[in-house]
Amino acid sequence: MMAKARMRVVDDLGRGAGEEMERAQRRRRGVIVGTLFVLGTITGAYGGWTMAETDFDLSQPWSPTICLILAGIYLAAMLFGSIALSKQMDEVERQVHYKAAGVAGGTYAVVYPTWFLLWKGGFVPEPIHWALFILFWVALAASTLYYRFR
């Protein structure tokens, strides 16, 4: 009798508890990603709006106060977002992100020094910093998709 009661309790807990935990984890991940998306959209929209006012002349300075605020938002989002998301992922997903970060970092580590040295030698124009930044994120996204769905 006691064994049947234990089995029923485990069976009752096992049927819906894992699915509910997965839904809760998916909701938490959605809140984190959504918050980071909103922060990125706000800072990106401000940057685009400011650059549009100067006809996309990157040599024009921005307000130091705004730059400090935007840098603070970026650093906080990267730090706290990374910590919060790492708590929501399992070992397999963590390995995918480690590999993707390695590919993106390797891409940057190959492209930037090569471009810098060729620029110093007078072969190419000065490295475009925003292009290198975008290259890193594109490499990160592409390698994440590759390792996740291969």
Disulfide bonds with the S-S distance in Angstrom:
none
